[in-house]
Amino acid sequence: MNSSVVEIGTGSVVAAGRWCVVRTIAAKECLDIYRDSRVRWLAVLALLLMVCGLLFGIDQVQSSARDQAAAAQGDRQLWVGQGNKDPHAAAHFGQYAFKPQSPLALADPGVDAYLGTAVWLEAHKQNEVQFRPARDSGIAARLGNVSLAVILQTVVPLLVILLGFATFTGERERGTLRQLLSLGVAPLDLLLGKGLAMAGVLLVFMLPTLVGIVVGTLLSVDGAGADQWARLLWLALAYMLYLGGFVLLALAVSAFFSTSRAALVVLLGFWLCNSFLVPRLMTDWVRISQPLPTALAFQEAVAADKKKDFGHDEGHPAFAAFRDGVLRQYGVTRVEDLPVNFRGLALRKSDEIGYAIYDRHFGALQTRYEHQDQWRAVPGMVFPFLAIQPFSMGMAGTDSRSHAHFSHAAEQYRRHLQTVISSDLTENSRYGDVGYVAGPELWGRMSGFIYSLPQSGWALSAQIGNLISLVIWSGGVALLALLAVRRLRPV
């Protein structure tokens, strides 16, 4: 019994002593980082970039919300105030559906600027989303937006590299590494202490930005919902894996090489490949291997299938077949004898044919987009930029899949309008009655378009592969760091 107590006590003392060593190493590393004026200036510069990117994002989201609210109100007034009109003419008059920005677009605007902000809803036609802000941004859009996400994905990893490339090589060059190891300090303790110091400095450095994201989300329209906080937590986890991997990579390379210059060259080479070279190569490879149809080819394919739709052409064979089927259904020989207006039935049938055509073509196009995104992210476990970028956009609600969700919702609303209008013609007018009109009460009865952002679980379901890549990345460099420090010897 006494021996067991002694063993337990000894183990506790050893654990406590080891923690003291790790803590001492971490404190010493933090002090060295603070004393390095070059690192301080780089950190201040990076922090200013992050704050500017965040403030710009908050301003963009808020101004976009104001502009869209004003535009939607004006468009609604035009729709309700169009006066007495043939319902089908009102359907061609149409209205806009505006895409609200996700609150987390303040951190990662994604591809929203390139995909459009509003879609025109009109009879018989599913339009693409229009009004792309990037077209009005000139050269600034081609150079890229300085968003918080871009800074976190490219600038902050560079700062981590500059913080960590000399952690072990600097000790080796000064001769202090041999002294530490000779005194019995375990290489693993060195790794833990130096890694803890770098992670702590990085966390303190990023704290103002984290507070800014929370405040910006609270200030956003409907931004304080529980689902937005879930999205934000997933984003925080992903960036912890991404940046934590760079901390471990810097430590591993510094422990492996004998000089700081060699470690810095290798780390900078990897940073350039990860942030710029490999993403560009993968984008070009995906564009060639998984090509998308041109806008003209897509429109021609839709138009070719639309020839099967009789539309307003009463001489179309499909129109005659549908008319004969309706006459048989009601047991009459003339459309004038039908108890309902055949014109409304024909319009609804024409719309249904068009729905199937548009679903097939737009669905195939979105599938191609998703395949491109999946193939581009394949090397993400080695080059984590390819995993964090789509994950960040996906959880922020600013990727192409989120855009497709909005487009689908707008199209469903358009189809609802068409159904209401066709039903009014069918039930309240007679065939051949060209003087029939509906009034403002019908337009007002059609509620305006209201779009709800998809849940975080929906967004996460498409990003599981990228999250796994980030886990593999961070786990792989952790193993690499362990193997590198095990090679350290006091001689």
DAQUINOR-V631771 format. One record per residue. N is the residue number from 1. RES is the residue in one letter. NEAR is the number of other ideal C-beta (glycine too) atoms within 12 Angstrom. Layout:
# DAQUINOR-V631771
n: (N N)
res: (RES RES)
near: (NEAR NEAR)
This chain:
# DAQUINOR-V631771
n: (1 2 3 4 5 6 7 8 9 10 11 12 13 14 15 16 17 18 19 20 21 22 23 24 25 26 27 28 29 30 31 32 33 34 35 36 37 38 39 40 41 42 43 44 45 46 47 48 49 50 51 52 53 54 55 56 57 58 59 60 61 62 63 64 65 66 67 68 69 70 71 72 73 74 75 76 77 78 79 80 81 82 83 84 85 86 87 88 89 90 91 92 93 94 95 96 97 98 99 100 101 102 103 104 105 106 107 108 109 110 111 112 113 114 115 116 117 118 119 120 121 122 123 124 125 126 127 128 129 130 131 132 133 134 135 136 137 138 139 140 141 142 143 144 145 146 147 148 149 150 151 152 153 154 155 156 157 158 159 160 161 162 163 164 165 166 167 168 169 170 171 172 173 174 175 176 177 178 179 180 181 182 183 184 185 186 187 188 189 190 191 192 193 194 195 196 197 198 199 200 201 202 203 204 205 206 207 208 209 210 211 212 213 214 215 216 217 218 219 220 221 222 223 224 225 226 227 228 229 230 231 232 233 234 235 236 237 238 239 240 241 242 243 244 245 246 247 248 249 250 251 252 253 254 255 256 257 258 259 260 261 262 263 264 265 266 267 268 269 270 271 272 273 274 275 276 277 278 279 280 281 282 283 284 285 286 287 288 289 290 291 292 293 294 295 296 297 298 299 300 301 302 303 304 305 306 307 308 309 310 311 312 313 314 315 316 317 318 319 320 321 322 323 324 325 326 327 328 329 330 331 332 333 334 335 336 337 338 339 340 341 342 343 344 345 346 347 348 349 350 351 352 353 354 355 356 357 358 359 360 361 362 363 364 365 366 367 368 369 370 371 372 373 374 375 376 377 378 379 380 381 382 383 384 385 386 387 388 389 390 391 392 393 394 395 396 397 398 399 400 401 402 403 404 405 406 407 408 409 410 411 412 413 414 415 416 417 418 419 420 421 422 423 424 425 426 427 428 429 430 431 432 433 434 435 436 437 438 439 440 441 442 443 444 445 446 447 448 449 450 451 452 453 454 455 456 457 458 459 460 461 462 463 464 465 466 467 468 469 470 471 472 473 474 475 476 477 478 479 480 481 482 483 484 485 486 487 488 489 490 491)
res: (M N S S V V E I G T G S V V A A G R W C V V R T I A A K E C L D I Y R D S R V R W L A V L A L L L M V C G L L F G I D Q V Q S S A R D Q A A A A Q G D R Q L W V G Q G N K D P H A A A H F G Q Y A F K P Q S P L A L A D P G V D A Y L G T A V W L E A H K Q N E V Q F R P A R D S G I A A R L G N V S L A V I L Q T V V P L L V I L L G F A T F T G E R E R G T L R Q L L S L G V A P L D L L L G K G L A M A G V L L V F M L P T L V G I V V G T L L S V D G A G A D Q W A R L L W L A L A Y M L Y L G G F V L L A L A V S A F F S T S R A A L V V L L G F W L C N S F L V P R L M T D W V R I S Q P L P T A L A F Q E A V A A D K K K D F G H D E G H P A F A A F R D G V L R Q Y G V T R V E D L P V N F R G L A L R K S D E I G Y A I Y D R H F G A L Q T R Y E H Q D Q W R A V P G M V F P F L A I Q P F S M G M A G T D S R S H A H F S H A A E Q Y R R H L Q T V I S S D L T E N S R Y G D V G Y V A G P E L W G R M S G F I Y S L P Q S G W A L S A Q I G N L I S L V I W S G G V A L L A L L A V R R L R P V)
near: (7 8 9 10 11 12 13 14 14 14 14 14 14 16 15 14 18 22 18 17 28 26 20 24 35 28 20 24 37 27 16 27 33 20 12 20 12 16 29 20 14 24 30 17 21 34 30 20 27 36 27 23 35 39 26 28 43 34 22 35 38 24 20 32 28 19 22 27 19 15 25 26 17 18 26 24 17 20 31 24 18 27 18 17 24 28 39 37 22 35 38 22 26 32 35 31 39 36 39 36 42 47 40 48 49 45 49 44 42 38 34 37 31 25 33 29 36 31 36 26 37 28 32 35 28 37 26 27 32 20 26 21 29 23 16 14 17 10 9 15 19 12 11 22 30 27 40 43 43 33 36 45 41 33 33 40 40 31 37 45 42 34 42 45 39 36 51 41 33 28 33 30 20 16 14 22 31 18 16 28 26 14 16 14 30 23 30 25 29 41 41 30 35 48 40 30 33 41 32 24 37 37 23 18 35 31 17 22 37 28 15 26 42 27 20 34 37 20 23 35 25 23 33 18 21 14 27 35 21 23 40 35 22 33 44 27 25 43 41 29 34 43 41 35 43 47 41 42 43 46 47 40 39 45 40 29 28 21 19 27 18 21 34 26 18 24 38 24 20 33 33 21 23 37 31 24 19 28 29 19 19 32 24 17 19 26 18 13 17 22 16 22 18 11 12 10 15 23 21 15 21 30 19 15 22 28 18 23 30 26 26 16 18 17 11 21 15 23 27 17 17 29 29 18 17 30 21 13 15 19 11 18 13 15 27 18 17 27 17 26 30 34 35 35 31 36 37 33 30 33 37 24 27 33 29 21 27 34 23 22 27 32 20 20 30 31 20 24 31 28 22 28 35 28 24 33 40 25 27 38 28 24 37 48 43 39 42 47 41 45 45 46 41 45 48 46 51 44 40 33 35 42 40 33 30 37 35 27 27 38 34 24 29 34 29 25 36 36 27 30 39 34 27 33 36 28 23 23 29 21 25 15 17 14 11 25 23 32 20 19 15 30 32 18 19 30 15 28 32 18 30 17 33 27 20 28 16 22 37 27 17 30 38 22 26 41 34 22 34 41 27 23 39 35 20 24 39 27 19 27 38 25 21 31 35 19 20 35 14 19 10)
